[in-house]
Amino acid sequence: MLPLLAPPKKLCILRLSAIGDITHVLPTLRTLQHHWPQTAITWIIGKSEAALVGDIPGVEFISFDKSAGLPAYRQLFRQLKERRFDLLLHMQVSLRASLCSLAVKAPIRLGFDRRRGKNLQWLFTNARIAANPRQHVLDGFLEFPRSLGLNEMVMRWELPIPPEAESFAAQQLAAPDQFLAVNPCSSNRPRNFRNWSIKSYAAVIDHAARRHGLRTVLTGAPTKEEQDYAAAIADAAGTAVLNLVGRTTLKQLAAVLARCRVTIAPDTGPAHIANAVGTPVIGLYATSNPERTGPYNWLQSTVNRYPEAVYREFGHPPEKLPWGKRVRNPNAMELITVDEVTAQLDKIMG
């Protein structure tokens, strides 16, 4: 525990990305605001991620545009040149984030424990959170206020949704709680095999309509891959769907998910946005560990075939492998069955 004699006057959070992890930071932010209401909080955040949380009252957001390259670092250093903070929470282990941390002048620079402080993060900090690496990402973030002596955690997200986003969602989804949201794709990265099959998604969509009278809205990013995937799902389903893939801002997406009865998604940012706005989530996990990255309030509804996928790939159970070990097998998601997903949907619908 750090020996803070008084609440800091100025505190800086450094967490640039990604969307899911940004939502995981919110309970930490709410905890800090609850215990230290007079502390001025600045959050250095990625440009895209700022579009989701950058309107939170009482927080100064400094946007970092990684796509701008070296000029982005120069701008950050210029912005903070004359600034001083009492405390830096360095909550990202990427080298990019650590380089950004050099712009923050603070006597206490709190980072991850040595085991989790990858990419040499420990060189950019002078204090560390408690070592407990086998925990959910969100719980790992909560170790930051806990290390500062704040033992009462505030488990609230309170993601702001502006009226214009709510109006958009109301126009698209006329009746609240009458829709199932399906965000079928995860981010398009090399060997990132998290997407479930088109045929399986279509079968669940048809079950939701037949059994529960739910209409499905498809959500996702404006990439060609996700748009093509969504179009194929819509074609395969026996019932009409509302396809909003690539047609929402992050705030509009949050408003749409808040208006839905249930969300189904693999390990991807929108699953965590749904969790943040209070919508039940059925997570589809085989290639990543839901105990580390699952929808935090809905882990009991997650279809978890990760242990089996890990054993097939490596010949060992998850507890014998590094925490969060990824399964890089394109067939792993096929372990998840339609019956498992519809069973979770039936349970939530009650």
Residue pairs with C-beta under 8 A, 6 or more apart in sequence:
1 147
1 148
1 149
2 108
2 110
2 127
2 147
2 148
2 149
4 87
4 148
4 149
7 35
7 36
7 38
7 39
8 36
8 39
8 85
8 86
8 87
9 38
9 39
9 40
9 86
10 39
10 40
10 42
10 84
10 85
10 86
10 87
11 32
11 36
11 39
11 40
11 41
11 42
11 85
11 86
11 87
11 88
11 89
12 41
12 42
12 43
12 44
12 85
12 87
12 88
12 89
12 104
12 106
13 25
13 28
13 29
13 41
13 42
13 43
13 44
13 89
13 91
14 43
14 44
14 88
14 89
14 90
14 91
14 92
14 97
14 100
14 101
14 104
15 21
15 22
15 25
15 43
15 44
15 45
15 91
15 92
15 97
16 44
16 45
16 46
16 49
16 64
16 66
16 92
16 94
16 96
16 97
16 100
17 46
17 48
17 49
17 66
17 92
18 46
18 49
18 187
18 269
19 48
19 49
19 52
19 250
19 269
19 270
19 272
19 273
20 267
20 268
20 269
20 271
20 272
20 273
20 293
21 92
21 137
22 45
22 46
22 49
22 52
22 53
23 52
23 53
23 157
23 159
23 269
23 272
23 273
23 275
23 276
24 137
24 138
24 141
24 272
24 296
25 91
25 141
26 53
26 156
26 157
26 158
26 159
26 276
27 138
27 141
27 142
27 153
27 154
27 155
27 156
27 157
28 89
28 91
28 141
28 142
28 144
28 145
29 41
29 43
29 56
29 59
30 154
30 155
30 156
30 157
30 158
31 142
31 145
31 150
31 152
31 153
31 154
32 39
32 41
32 145
32 150
33 39
33 41
33 58
33 154
34 152
34 154
35 145
35 150
35 152
40 60
41 58
41 59
41 60
42 59
42 60
42 61
42 62
42 85
43 53
43 59
43 60
43 61
43 62
44 62
44 64
44 76
44 100
44 104
45 53
45 54
45 61
45 62
45 63
45 64
46 63
46 64
46 65
46 66
47 63
47 64
47 65
47 66
47 67
48 250
50 61
50 63
51 249
51 250
51 251
52 159
52 250
52 251
52 254
52 273
53 61
53 159
53 160
54 61
54 63
55 160
55 162
56 158
56 160
57 160
62 76
62 79
62 80
64 72
64 76
64 100
65 72
66 72
66 96
68 75
73 99
73 100
73 103
76 100
76 103
77 102
77 103
79 103
80 103
80 104
80 105
83 104
83 105
84 105
84 106
85 104
85 105
85 106
86 106
86 107
86 108
87 106
87 107
87 108
87 110
87 148
88 101
88 104
88 106
88 108
88 109
88 110
88 125
89 110
89 144
90 97
90 98
90 101
90 109
90 110
90 111
90 112
90 121
90 124
90 125
91 111
91 112
91 141
91 144
93 112
93 116
93 117
93 118
93 119
93 121
94 119
95 119
95 120
97 121
98 119
98 120
98 121
98 123
98 124
101 109
101 124
101 125
102 124
108 126
108 127
109 124
109 125
109 126
109 127
110 125
110 127
110 128
110 129
110 144
110 147
110 148
111 117
111 121
111 122
111 124
111 125
111 127
111 128
111 129
112 121
112 122
112 125
112 128
112 129
112 140
113 128
113 129
113 130
113 131
113 132
113 133
114 122
114 128
114 131
115 131
115 133
116 131
116 133
116 140
117 125
117 128
122 128
127 147
128 147
129 140
129 143
129 144
129 146
129 147
130 143
130 146
130 147
132 139
132 140
132 143
133 140
133 323
134 323
135 292
136 291
136 292
136 293
136 294
136 296
137 292
137 293
138 296
142 153
145 153
146 153
157 275
157 276
157 277
159 254
159 273
159 276
159 277
161 251
161 254
161 255
161 258
161 277
162 251
165 249
165 251
165 252
165 254
165 255
166 255
168 248
168 252
168 255
168 256
169 252
169 255
169 256
169 258
169 259
170 259
172 217
172 242
172 244
172 256
173 179
173 217
173 242
173 256
173 259
173 260
176 259
177 259
177 260
177 261
178 213
178 214
178 215
178 261
179 214
179 215
179 216
179 217
179 242
179 259
179 260
179 261
180 205
180 208
180 212
180 214
180 215
180 216
180 217
180 260
180 261
180 262
180 263
180 264
180 345
181 216
181 217
181 218
181 219
181 256
181 257
181 260
181 262
181 263
181 264
181 265
181 270
181 274
181 279
182 201
182 204
182 205
182 216
182 217
182 218
182 219
182 233
182 263
182 264
182 265
183 218
183 219
183 220
183 263
183 264
183 265
183 268
183 270
183 271
184 195
184 196
184 198
184 201
184 218
184 220
184 226
184 229
184 230
184 233
184 265
184 266
185 195
185 220
185 221
185 225
185 226
185 229
185 230
185 266
185 268
186 192
186 194
186 195
186 266
186 267
186 268
187 221
187 268
187 269
188 223
188 225
188 226
191 328
192 287
193 287
193 327
193 328
193 329
193 330
193 332
193 333
194 266
194 267
194 268
194 284
194 287
194 288
194 333
195 229
195 266
195 333
196 266
196 284
196 333
196 336
197 333
197 334
198 229
198 232
198 233
198 236
199 236
200 336
200 337
200 338
200 341
201 233
201 236
201 237
201 264
202 233
202 236
202 237
202 238
203 338
203 342
204 264
204 338
204 341
204 342
204 345
205 216
205 233
205 237
205 239
205 241
206 237
206 238
206 239
207 338
207 342
207 345
208 214
208 216
208 345
209 215
209 216
209 239
210 239
211 342
211 346
211 349
212 345
212 346
212 349
214 261
214 262
214 349
215 239
215 240
215 241
215 242
216 237
216 239
216 241
216 242
217 241
217 242
217 243
217 244
217 256
217 260
218 230
218 233
218 234
218 241
218 242
218 243
218 244
218 245
219 244
219 245
219 248
219 253
219 256
219 257
219 270
220 226
220 227
220 229
220 230
220 245
220 246
220 270
221 245
221 246
222 245
222 246
222 247
223 246
226 245
226 246
227 245
227 246
229 245
230 243
230 245
231 243
233 241
234 241
234 243
244 256
248 256
250 273
253 270
253 273
254 273
254 276
254 277
257 263
257 270
257 273
257 274
257 277
257 279
258 277
258 278
258 279
260 274
260 279
261 279
261 280
261 348
261 349
262 279
262 280
262 281
262 282
262 345
262 348
262 349
263 270
263 271
263 274
263 279
263 280
263 281
263 282
264 281
264 282
264 284
264 341
264 345
265 271
265 274
265 281
265 282
265 283
265 284
266 283
266 284
266 285
266 333
267 283
267 284
267 285
267 287
267 288
267 290
267 293
267 294
271 281
271 283
271 295
272 295
272 296
274 280
274 281
274 295
275 281
275 295
275 296
275 297
275 298
280 298
280 301
280 348
281 295
281 297
281 298
281 301
281 302
282 298
282 301
282 302
282 303
282 341
282 344
282 345
282 348
283 290
283 294
283 295
283 298
283 299
283 301
283 302
283 303
283 304
284 302
284 303
284 333
284 336
284 341
285 294
285 302
285 303
285 304
285 305
285 306
286 305
286 306
286 308
286 309
286 327
286 332
286 333
286 335
286 336
287 306
287 309
287 326
287 327
287 328
287 329
287 332
287 333
288 306
288 324
288 326
288 327
289 306
289 318
289 323
289 324
289 325
290 299
290 302
290 304
290 306
291 299
292 323
292 324
293 324
294 302
294 304
295 301
295 302
301 344
301 347
301 348
302 344
303 336
303 340
303 341
303 344
305 332
305 335
305 336
306 318
306 327
307 317
307 318
308 335
309 327
309 329
309 332
309 335
310 316
310 317
310 318
310 321
310 325
310 327
311 317
312 329
312 332
313 327
313 328
313 329
313 332
314 321
314 325
318 325
